């Protein structure tokens, strides 16, 4: 192979850099295509061997240290990770650099679920509940009436979407509806509107009608059953306790701060989704919102409730595994 002059070599590499093809360079320089192809391979090989760009500010060891801090719960986000790594490294980095490093460790940012804060006393009560009922079968859970209250908001025109809102914008004003509902193995029970601010007196009135009608609707009339409620002061008041005792109703010993153990919470989520997506237009007013809520509630088939109730053994097991912590449900 006869070497070509360095001047022509420079011309060829320049033309290659400008994007000319092998054939075009042959025409312009008179150098054979084979020689031009050989020089192209040399240039491309050199490009692959030359590292371009600035050196990484975080070493693989730095990335692993940050990832370990997040995986063990010592850090929650990229800003905290940035502060941590800057405290031990001499070269400071920004939060975006940390985010990029975490992506290389196969980690990604997700929205953190809102969970109630659990003190040691809460964890102990949750563990006690889980151990008490962990051996219950689905047949046992079929004899429970699950209850809960929920607030539904009719948002004002122009108000941005937030965790507070349920329905899309409407034309006039705003308002909210507080409801009490229940469910069992055979489907949903009664949905009752709470008038004004609920106190122990109104709660007992709701129980008077809601529990009796829900029992009948769920096929539990005349059978022994358990009633579930959370530890709201209205629910645990002396007046409510007296009503349960006089009516011979057994209560589940429910632990505080435990919405993840109540399957009806997921039914509210399904209801929220249907209210948002089943109607082409927003509700005209708060009465229209109530009508839609009743319609959606009564459309839930028994299977919707059964799928949720069947998860109770797994929920108890998850709390035990988490040593009283959040179950993940």
N, C-alpha and C positions, 0 to 999 in steps of 0.2 A: 504494500500500500504506500503510494507516494504521498508524503505530507504536503499540505497546501500552505501557502504563505500565511503568516499570522494576520496580515491585513485583510485577506479574503475571509479568514476564519471569523474575524470580528464582524465583517459585513454580513456573513451568513447568520451569525448569532443575533445580530441586530434585526435582520429581516424576520427571523423566527419569532423574536420578541414582539414584533409588530403584527404577527399573525399571518404572515405569508405562508402559502403551502409549499411543499417540497418541489412541485412542478413549477410554480411561479418563480421560486428562487433559482432553479436550474436555468430558466429562460433569462433571468436578469443577470446572472453571474457567469453562466457558461460552465458551472461546476456540475458534475454528474449527480443524478438523483441519489445514487448510492452513497456518495460522499456527504451530501446534504442530510440524508437520513441518519448517517452515522453521527454527524454533529448534533442533530436533533436529539438522538438518544443520550448523548453525553450531557446536553443541556438539561434535559428532563431528569436524568439521574442525579445531577448536581442539585436540582431543585428539591428532590425528595430527601437528600441527605443534609440539606441546610435547614436548621430550625429557624423559623421566622417568628416574629412577634416578641413581646416582652416575656421574660421568665415568669413562671407562676409565683404569686405572692404567698400561696399556701402550699406547703409540701403535702405529699400523701399522708405523712404522719399527722400533720395539722388537721387534715380533713377527718381522719379517723378519730382524733381526740374530740373534735367538735361533735361528730356523729354520736360518739359514746356518751357525751354529756347530755345530749337530747334524748337518746334512747333510755337512759337511766332516770330521766325526769328532772335532772338538775337544771336544765335549761328548757325554755319553751319555744323560743323563736330565734330568727336570724339576728335581731338586734342584740339580744342577750348573748348569743354565741359570738357576735362581733366583739362585745365588751370583754368576754372571757378570753378570746384568743389574743386580743390586743394587750391584755394584762400580762401575758406570758411571752409574747413575741416582741422583738424590737421594731419590726416594720409593721406599722398600723395598716389595717385593711378596712374597707367599708362593708356595710351590710349586704350589698349586692354580691360582692366577692364571696362572702360566706354562703349566700344562697346558691351561687354557681357551684361552690365546693360541695355543698350538701347534695346537689343534683348528681354530682359524680359519684356520690356514695349511695345512689339509688334511693334518695329520700325526697319527699315532696311536701309542700305546704298544703294543709287541709284546714277547713273550718273546725275549730275546736267545739265539741258539743257542750252545751250549757248543762251542767250537772249541779245538783244541790251540794253544798259544802257538807262534808261528813266529819263530825268530831268522833273521838274514840267511843263515846257513848252511843252515837248513831251506829257505828260499825258493829258494836257489841249487840245492839238490839236487832240489827239486820241479820247477824250471824245466828242469834237465838231463833229468829223467825225461820231462817233457811233450814236449820237443823230440826226444828219442830215439824216442818212440813215437807222435808226432802223426800220422805218415803211415801208421800201421798201419790196415788196414781191419778191419771186423767179422770177416772170415774169419781174420785174424791173431789176433784176440782170442779166437776160438773154440778156439784151441789152448792156452789158459791154464787151469790149475786154481787157483782162488782159495781161500785158506784163512784161517782166523781162529779165535781162541779167544774164548769168551764165558762170563760168569758169570750164572747164573740163581738168584735168591733166593727161598726159601720163607719168607715173612714170619711173624712171630710174631703171636699174637692180640693185638689192641689196638694194634699198631704202625701209625702213620699212613702213608698212601701217600707215597712219596718217589721220587726218582730211583733209589734203591737197589733198590726193590721191583719185582717182576714179577707175582707172583700175589696174589690177594686173601687175606684173613685165614683162618687155619686154627685148629684147636682146640688143638693141642699143640706147644709149642716152635717151633723154626725151624731153618733151615739153608740151604746153598747148594750148587749144582752147577756145576762148571766143565766146559765141553765144548769139544771141537775139532771143527770142521766144515769141509767144503769144497764147492765147487760148480763146475760147468762149463757149457758150452753145452747139453749133453744133460740137465742137471738137477743135483740135489744129489748129493754123494758121501756118504761115511760121516759119521755123527755118533758121536763117541767121548767117553765120560765120562773126565775126568781124575781120577785117584785121588790125593787129598791135594794137596800142593803140587808142581806140576810143575817138574821140573828138566830139564837137557839129556838125561839118560838116558831119562826117561819120554817126552820129546819124540821122541827117535829111535825108541822103541818104537811110538809113535803113527804116525810116518811109515812104519815097516815094514809095518804092517797097513793104515793109513788111505789112504796114497797108492796102493798096489797095488790095493786093492779099489775105490777111487774111480776110478782109471783105467779099470778094467774096467767099472764101472757107467756111466761117462760115454762109453764107446766109444773111449777113447784108448789102449787096450792095444795095444802094438806100434807106436804112432805117436809121433813126436817131439812134445814139448809143453814148455811153460814152467810153472814152479811159482812161485806168488806167496805170500810170507809177509812179515809186518812185521819190524821190526828189534829185536824183543825179544831180550835177551842169550841166552836159551835157543835161539832160532832161529838165531842167528849164531855159536853156539859152535863150537869146533874139532871137536867130536864130530859135530855136525849137518852141518858143512861137509864132513867126511870121508864121511859117509853119502851126501850128494848127489853128491859126486864119484865115489864107487865105484858108484853106481847110474846114472851118466850123465844126471843130471837138470839141466836148465838153469834157472837162477833169474832172475826179473825183478829188475833192479837197483832195489829199492824204496826210495823216499825216506822218511826218518823223519817222524813227525808228519803222516801222510797218510791217515787213515781215510776222508776224503772221496773219495779216489781208488779205494778198494776197494769194488766193487759188492756184495760179500757183506755189508757193514755194513747195507745196506738189507734184505737177506733176514732178518737178525736182528731188525730192526724189525718186519717182517711177522710173524715168529714170535712176538714179544712180544705183538703185537696179538691174534693168534689164541689164544694161551694165556689171555689175559684174557677173550676174548669167545666162544670156542667151547664153553665148558663152563659148565653151570648152577651147579655147586658147586665150591668150591675143592678143591685136591688134599688127600687125607687125610694124606699124609706125603711125604717127599722121594722115595720110590720111586715113588709115584703121579705126582709131578711129572715124573720122568724118563720114565715110560711115556708121558705126554702129549707131552713134548718129541719123543720118537721118532716118535709118531703124527703130530704136526703137521709135523715135518721131512720125513717120507716122503710126505706129501700134496702137497708143492710140485710143481707140474707143470714141465716143462722151460721153458715159456713165462715163468714167473716169473723164472728165471735169465737167459733170453735177453733179456728187456726190460731188465734191469740191465746185462748185458754190452754191449749195443748202445750204451749211453751212454758207453763209454770214449773214443771219439774226441772227443766233446763235452766230457768231463771234462778231457782233455789241453788242448784249446783254451781252456777256461775258466781253467786254471792259467796258461797263457801270457798270456792277457788280463789276469789279475790279477798278473802279474809274479812268479809264484811264491807268491802269496797264496792264501787260501781260494777254492775253486772254486765254492762255493754248493751243492754236492751233499751 
